[in-house]
């Protein structure tokens, strides 16, 4: 996509309500975050879509999440791809997009994030799903996706044409590219792809990787969000 058309498409999404600068990921466990300050919000697992046997199975969130009124809430939909690479069908695409849209509407969150570690062979499927979701929810819905750091290594990739407001590289459990990515991030550097430069996702054990100039930081805990852990993160991420 030419730069002009990419810029124009992104401007159409600029009216979406953006999340605060600090977001805490909350996975499938009981969580009480009523002490969270206004400068932070929660990105909570709202449902999971599992692609298997030619179908898309949807599992809702079961664990309670407590936040005080006015807390920014981002619903996260996790897509679990097939264990063995297979051709994903149009029916699976329709079902996946419909499940994401239904989740967004049911939980009535302030924003939406999709989390899918798409293989190379699954990127066309994923791109189509995101286009369907955007079309259904419209330009005023803030739509975020997570990204493997390997997706962010070149200035121009498939990420550049996705109809999303935000791409969040996950700088934890990075696999073979961990050493190079950690060196880059610890020095305050950014990934080459411009869509991977505004936000960053790190674990509570890797907060130093979020030292660059980011608009938004997402923090993933390896366990429960306790008051002690929350205070530590808030004191570290200014």
N, C-alpha and C positions, 0 to 999 in steps of 0.2 A: 504493500500500500504506500503511495507517495506520501511524503511528509505533510503536504497540505491537507490531504484528506484525513490523515491520522489526527492532526491538530484539530480539524473541524469536528471530528467525531468525539474527541475528548472534551471540547468546549460544550457540546450538547449535554455532557454529564456533569458539568461544573456546578449545577444548582443542587446536586445531591448533598444532604447533610453529612458532613464529614465527622468521623469519630474523634475523640480527644487524643492528645499526643501519646498517652500511655494506655495500652490495652492489655488486660490479663486474660490469657487463654484458660478456660475452665472446661475440663473434659468430663467424662461420665463418672462423677462422684458427688456426694452431697457437699455443697459449698456455701459458706456464710461469708459474704463480702459486704456486709452492711456498713463496715467502717471505711470503705473505699472513698477517697476524696474525690471532689468534683473533676479534677484534672485527669482522672482515670476512668476507664470503662471496662466492661467484660465482653469477651468473645467466647460464647458458650456453645458447646456441642448441642445442637438442637435435634439432629437426626442423622442417620447413617444410611446410605444407599449402597447395597452390595450387589455387584454385577456378577452373576453366576448362572450357568445352565441356560444361557440365552435370555435371562430375565433380569429384572432389577427389583430387589427386595428392599423394603424400607423399614427401618427400625427407629422409633422415636426415642427421645431422651426419657429416662425413667427417674433419674436422681434429682432431688430438689436443689434449687439455686435461690439464695436469699440475697437481695440487694435492696438498698433504700430507694424510695421513689426519686425519680429524676436521673438515676444512673444510666449512662449510655449502654445499651444492650445490642450486641451484634450476634445474630444467629449464625452458627457455623454448621454447614452440611458437609459431612465427610463422605467421600465416594471411595469405596473399596473395590479396586479392580479385580479381575479374575486372576487366580493364582498362576495359571498358565496362559500366555498371550493367545487370544483368539480374536476373531473379527467380531466387533461389537455391532449389534444390529440397530436398524432405524427404530424398532420398537423399544429397545433399551434406551436409546437416546430420548425418545418421547417420554418414556416413563421416568427417566432420571430428571429431565427438565421439569416435568410436572410435579415430581416429589419436592424438588428444591423450591419451586414457586409456592406449592402448598405449605411447606414448612414456614417460609417467609411470612405468609399471610396468617397462618395459625398462631404463631408465637408473637406476631405484631412487634417485632424488634425494630430498632432504629436503623440497622444496617444488616447486610448479609455477606457472609464469606463462604466460599466453596474451597474445600481442601481435597485435592486429588493428585496423587503422585503418578501422573499419566506417563506411561511409556511412550517412546517415539511413535509406535504404531497406534497409540490411543489419542494422539493430540488432535487429529482431525475430528474425532468423536467429541472430545472435550470442548474444542472450539465451537462446534455446532451446538452443544448443550448450553454453553454460556450465551451464545447468540439467541437461543430460544428463551432463556431466562430473562435476558435483557429486554427482549421484545415483549414478553408477558408483563414484566414489572415496570417498564418504562424508564426514562432517563433520570428521574428524581430518586430512584432507589440507589443508595450507595452500595456498590458491588465490589467486593474484595476477593482476591484469590491468593492462596499460598503458592509458593514456588520452590522447587529444588534449586540449590545454588548452581547446579549444572545448566539450568535453563538461562542463567543470567550472564553467561560468559562471552557473549558477542553483542555488539550494539544493535544489530538487526536480527531478530528471530521471530518465530511465530507469536511471541508475546506481544509484539508491537501492534498487531491488528485485533487483539481481543477487546471486546466492548466492556471493559471493566474500569473502575475508578482507581484501583490500586493493585499492585503486585507485591507480595510480602515474601522475600527470600527467607527460608528457614535455615538459619545459621547454627544448627545443632543436628547431631547425628548425620553428618554430611558425607559419610562414606569416604571414598578414595580421594575426593577433592578437599578434604578437611584441612590439611596442612596449609595449602596455598591460600584457601579462603580465610583461614584464621589469621595468617600473616597479613593479608590485605586489610581485613577488618580491624585488627588490633592497631594498625597504623593510621586508622581513621579514613582509609580508602573506601571506594565504592565499587560495586560490580560494573562491568562495562556497559551493560544494557541500561539505558536511561529509565526504563520502566521499573527497574529493580533498585533504584537509588533513593526513593522517597521514604520507604518503610523497611523495617528489618524485624525479623523474629528470632529471638534468642531464648535459651533456657535460663532458669534461675542460677545455673552453675556457670553460665557463660556471659554474664552481664557486660563484661569488658568488650565484647564484640559489638556492642551497641553504642560505641563512643562517637561514631561519625555524626555528621549533620543530617539527621533524619527528621522528617515531619512526624513520623509515628513509630513507636516501638511496641512490639507484642512480646509478652513474656510467658514462657511455658514452664510450669512447675513439674518436677519429677516427684509428684506426691500431692499432698493436701495443701491448700492455701491456708496456712496458720497465720495468726496475728504477728508472730515473730518474723516469719518469712515475708509477709506483706510489708512490714516496717522496713526490713532490710532492703527490699527492692525499691521502695519509695525513696529511701535515703540515698540509694546508689544512682537511680535514674532520676536526675533532676530535670 
